[in-house]
């Protein structure tokens, strides 16, 4: 297989199956329909809900946590903001009670800012009830910690910028984000999904071959790990594309990036010498078994 064929096959293997996507969509619609019915008197399974997180940005490689925002009417913000103590907790409880009417046998819990639905197939939905702000893009959402407070998030801006850059850069951004997640899983790297996407975006923005295709993915691998290994280990946060929100470091990733940079250099040497099987072993050492052998 050529470089292009190998990386094209690998990227295809990282995509979720149509059955999985359909299942995710079905459950999301059921959740949306229930909340819209109870809080708006509206019979719609699509209005006022939004996939966010890695799944919403289209950069995830497997389904585990599905993040959703459910937009509620503003008068509910006024109601729960008027509580003397932790109206945020009361709001989450109200949404939790609503969803239980549809998924009564599913484990439903709370985690400070979200309502969690754990299904037996290992998929967990994290539902954030939120209120649209006057800018029409950002959301105010509840945080029950420390007595309760409100926070603001702007996932629409992040999704829009990731989609735009991905289209301008020949679909390379989302593919790189998924490849980096395969590396994260293989090497147990302490790095969050939004930071992966942010660093991939920042890297490609200055990479001279960002408009090329799979033929350049061996170089992209090497150069991306060079970019990661050279990050300041004392830097604690980066700014997310689109929203410029702080994306915090979870742990040190630079050393594992250095190791994989060196492995990528070895793989490139094998590719140059037409030792494809040896090169594949090195790529699989970086990315795991979904890379073709």
C-alpha positions in Angstrom: 0.0 0.0 0.0 1.1 3.5 -0.7 1.4 6.2 2.0 -1.9 7.7 0.7 -3.7 4.3 0.8 -2.4 3.4 4.3 -3.5 6.7 5.9 -6.7 6.8 4.0 -7.6 3.3 5.2 -6.6 4.3 8.8 -8.7 7.5 8.8 -11.7 5.5 7.5 -11.2 3.0 10.3 -11.4 5.8 12.9 -14.9 6.9 11.7 -18.0 5.7 13.6 -20.3 3.3 11.8 -23.6 4.4 10.4 -25.5 2.2 12.9 -23.7 3.9 15.8 -24.5 7.4 14.5 -28.1 6.4 14.0 -28.4 5.1 17.5 -26.8 8.2 19.0 -29.2 10.4 17.0 -32.3 8.3 18.0 -31.6 8.7 21.7 -30.8 12.4 21.4 -34.1 12.9 19.7 -36.0 11.1 22.4 -34.2 13.2 25.1 -34.9 16.4 23.1 -38.6 15.5 22.6 -39.2 14.9 26.3 -37.5 18.1 27.5 -39.3 20.2 24.8 -42.6 18.7 25.8 -42.2 19.2 29.5 -40.6 22.7 29.5 -42.0 24.2 26.3 -45.2 22.3 25.5 -43.6 21.6 22.2 -43.8 18.4 20.2 -40.3 18.5 18.5 -37.4 16.0 18.7 -34.9 18.4 17.1 -35.6 22.0 18.1 -33.5 23.6 20.9 -30.9 20.9 21.2 -27.3 20.9 20.0 -24.5 18.3 20.0 -21.4 19.8 21.5 -18.0 18.5 22.6 -15.9 16.2 20.4 -19.0 14.6 18.9 -20.5 18.0 18.0 -17.2 19.2 16.5 -17.0 15.9 14.4 -13.6 15.0 15.8 -14.4 12.0 18.0 -13.4 8.4 17.0 -15.7 6.3 19.2 -18.8 6.9 21.1 -18.5 7.1 24.9 -19.5 10.5 26.1 -22.1 12.4 24.0 -22.4 16.0 25.0 -25.6 17.9 24.4 -27.0 21.3 25.2 -30.8 21.6 25.6 -31.9 25.2 25.4 -34.6 26.1 27.9 -37.0 29.1 27.9 -35.5 32.3 29.5 -38.3 32.5 32.1 -36.9 29.3 33.7 -33.6 31.1 34.2 -35.4 33.9 36.0 -37.2 31.3 38.1 -34.2 29.3 39.2 -31.9 32.3 39.5 -34.4 33.7 42.1 -33.9 30.8 44.4 -32.2 31.7 47.7 -29.9 28.7 47.6 -28.6 26.7 44.6 -31.4 27.2 42.1 -28.9 25.6 39.7 -29.2 22.3 41.5 -33.0 22.5 41.4 -32.9 23.1 37.7 -30.7 20.1 37.0 -33.1 18.0 39.2 -36.1 19.2 37.2 -34.4 18.2 33.9 -33.3 14.9 35.4 -36.9 14.2 36.5 -38.2 15.1 33.0 -35.8 12.7 31.2 -36.6 9.9 33.6 -40.1 9.8 32.1 -38.6 8.6 28.8 -35.6 6.6 30.1 -36.8 5.3 33.4 -34.6 2.2 33.4 -31.4 4.1 32.5 -29.1 5.2 35.3 -29.5 9.0 35.5 -27.3 11.1 37.7 -25.8 14.5 38.0 -22.3 15.9 37.9 -22.4 19.5 39.0 -23.1 20.9 35.6 -24.7 18.1 33.6 -27.4 15.5 33.8 -25.8 12.1 33.0 -27.6 9.2 31.3 -25.6 6.0 31.3 -26.8 3.3 28.9 -25.9 -0.4 29.1 -23.9 -0.3 25.9 -21.4 2.1 27.5 -22.6 5.3 25.9 -23.1 8.2 28.4 -25.1 11.3 27.4 -24.1 14.4 29.3 -27.0 16.9 29.0 -26.4 20.5 29.8 -29.6 22.6 30.3 -28.8 26.1 29.1 -30.2 29.5 28.1 -29.3 31.3 25.0 -27.7 34.7 25.5 -28.4 38.0 23.8 -25.6 37.4 21.3 -27.6 34.5 19.9 -24.6 32.2 20.1 -23.3 31.7 23.7 -25.2 29.9 26.5 -25.5 30.4 30.2 -25.6 27.1 32.1 -25.9 26.0 35.7 -23.0 24.9 38.0 -24.2 23.5 41.3 -20.7 23.6 42.9 -19.9 26.0 45.7 -23.5 26.9 46.4 -24.4 27.3 42.8 -23.5 29.8 40.1 -24.0 30.4 36.4 -21.3 29.9 33.7 -21.1 30.8 30.0 -20.0 28.6 27.1 -19.8 29.2 23.3 -19.6 25.8 21.6 -21.3 27.2 18.4 -18.4 29.4 17.7 -16.0 26.5 18.2 -18.0 24.2 15.9 -18.3 26.9 13.2 -14.5 27.6 13.2 -13.5 23.9 13.2 -15.9 23.2 10.3 -14.7 26.3 8.4 -11.0 25.5 8.8 -11.6 21.8 8.0 -13.2 22.8 4.7 -10.5 25.3 3.9 -7.7 22.8 4.7 -8.9 19.9 2.5 -10.6 18.0 5.4 -7.2 17.6 7.1 -8.2 19.2 10.4 -10.8 16.7 11.6 -8.7 13.8 10.3 -5.7 15.0 12.3 -7.9 15.4 15.4 -9.1 11.8 15.1 -5.6 10.5 14.5 -4.4 12.4 17.6 -7.2 10.7 19.6 -6.0 7.3 18.4 -2.5 8.3 19.7 -4.0 9.5 23.0 -5.7 6.2 23.5 -2.7 4.1 22.5 -0.3 6.0 24.7 -2.7 7.0 27.5 -1.9 10.7 27.0 -3.4 13.1 29.7 -5.0 15.5 27.2 -8.6 16.5 26.7 -10.5 16.5 23.4 -10.8 20.2 23.1 -7.1 20.7 23.7 -6.3 18.1 21.0 -8.6 20.0 18.6 -7.1 23.3 19.6 -3.5 22.1 19.1 -4.3 20.4 15.8 -5.9 23.7 14.6 -3.0 25.8 15.7 -0.5 23.4 14.1 -2.3 23.2 10.7 -2.8 26.9 10.6 1.0 27.4 10.2 1.8 24.1 8.4 2.8 24.6 4.8 1.1 21.4 3.5 -2.3 21.9 5.1 -4.1 21.9 1.8 -2.5 18.6 0.6 -4.0 15.1 1.1 -3.1 11.6 2.4 0.2 11.5 0.6 1.5 14.0 3.1 0.1 12.3 6.2 3.4 10.7 7.1 5.0 14.2 7.2 1.9 15.5 9.0 2.4 12.9 11.7 6.1 13.8 12.1 5.6 17.5 12.1 2.6 17.5 14.4 4.5 15.6 17.0 7.4 18.0 16.6 4.9 20.8 17.3 3.5 19.0 20.3 6.9 18.1 21.8 8.0 21.8 21.5 5.1 23.2 23.5 6.0 25.0 26.7 5.6 22.4 29.5 4.8 25.3 31.9 1.9 26.6 29.8 -1.4 25.8 31.5 -4.0 26.8 29.0 -4.6 27.6 25.3 -7.4 29.5 23.6 -10.1 27.4 21.8 -10.7 28.2 18.1 -13.7 30.4 17.5 -14.6 31.0 21.1 -11.2 31.9 22.6 -12.3 30.2 25.8 -9.5 28.8 28.1 -8.6 25.2 27.4 -6.7 23.8 30.3 -3.9 21.4 30.4 -4.7 18.1 32.1 -1.2 16.8 32.3 2.2 16.6 30.5 2.0 15.4 27.0 5.3 16.7 25.6 7.5 13.7 26.4 5.1 11.2 24.8 5.0 13.4 21.8 8.8 13.4 21.6 8.9 9.6 21.7 6.3 9.4 18.9 8.2 12.1 16.9 11.2 9.8 17.0 9.2 6.8 16.0 7.7 8.7 13.1 11.2 9.6 11.9 12.0 5.9 12.0 8.9 5.1 10.1 9.7 7.7 7.4 13.2 6.1 7.1 11.6 2.7 6.5 9.2 4.2 3.9 12.1 5.9 2.1 13.9 2.5 1.9 10.7 0.7 0.7 10.5 -1.3 3.9 6.7 -0.9 4.1 6.1 -3.7 6.7 8.6 -2.2 9.1 7.2 1.3 8.6 3.7 0.0 9.3 4.9 -1.5 12.6 6.1 1.9 13.6 2.9 3.7 12.6 1.0 1.1 14.6 3.3 1.7 17.5 2.1 5.3 17.4 -1.6 4.9 16.5 -2.6 1.4 17.5 -4.1 -1.5 15.7 -6.5 0.4 13.5 -3.6 1.5 11.4 -3.2 -1.2 8.6 -0.5 -3.8 9.1 
